[in-house]
Amino acid sequence: MVEGFCAQGRFNDAIQVFRKMGEKRCSPDTPSYNNLIEQLCKEDMLAESEQLYGDMGDSGASPDEYTYGLLMDACFKVGRADDAAGYFKKMVDSGLRPNLAVYNRLVDGLVKVGKIDEAKSFFDMMVMKLKMDDDTYKFMMKALFENGKSDDVLKIASNLVREDGGDFSEELKQFVKEELRKVGREEEEVDRIIEDWEKEKAEALAKEAAAAEAAKASAKAAVASLLPSKLFGSKENGTESNSTDEKVKDGEEEGVEQGSEGVGSKENETISVTSPDEVVKDGKEKW
């Protein structure tokens, strides 16, 4: 019925039916709200759209990126740029993540009404959250150049080089150089930004290498300071070891002497034993 009333242009009737849905245990969800809000915004019924937006929390539905985008565009359409920016900020503050298209519409709307500082503020807020393309950067840079804010453009270029040199494409670099020439500034300023960054990187690497060498030298010194005591301990151990070896050697010599004496005794015992032939011979003589 809601869509039918909208098709007939009976938007107030559509709103009444929509609100009664909750009374019949058929609460509208977020897409249902977005559908009606979109129809109302097309008819410049922004006040009614905002009332529905306010009803969403009570019905258990939550505004999404599309909801805020609709209200933002509608506000720009009727010249309420501050309110449009406010809806965008509410979207971000609520944890939602607007896409690049919504962001571009915001900045475009603010620039058109001369709110360059506000546009730059949102640019700074979103530049780390969105993967911006060259056209998005060019639009913001162009607006800054046209309003005498060349230094802000150079800061953006510097951040691009420092944070991720790959984002500062050759096309974007040439664009900045051309715009600098138009406002009477040297295009070499862009090259100096890149050169300064390369120099800073080289210096940082040199410091890291020097710190690594210092740490290595310190570790070697610490090890060297422990070596004398260890060597001294080894000598003592060596002395003890030698004493032990001498004791073992003495023991072995004593054992050898005792062994020799033992062998001699056995030889004597062997000599004292009478041979069998002698026993036989003695027996015959007795007989």
Secondary structure, DSSP 8 states (H G I E B T S, - for coil): -HHHHHHTT-HHHHHHHHHHTGGGT----HHHHHHHHHHHHHTT-HHHHHHHHHHHHHHT----HHHHHHHHHHHHHTT-HHHHHHHHHHHHHTT----HHHHHHHHHHHHHTT-HHHHHHHHHHHTTTS---HHHHHHHHHHHHHTT-HHHHHHHHHHHHHH-GGGS-HHHHHHHHHHHHHTT--THHHHHHHHHHHHHHHHHHHHHHHHHHHHHHHHHHHHHHHHHHHHHHHHHHHHHHHHHHHHHHHHHHHHHHHHHHHHHHHHHHHHTS--HHHHHHHHHHH-
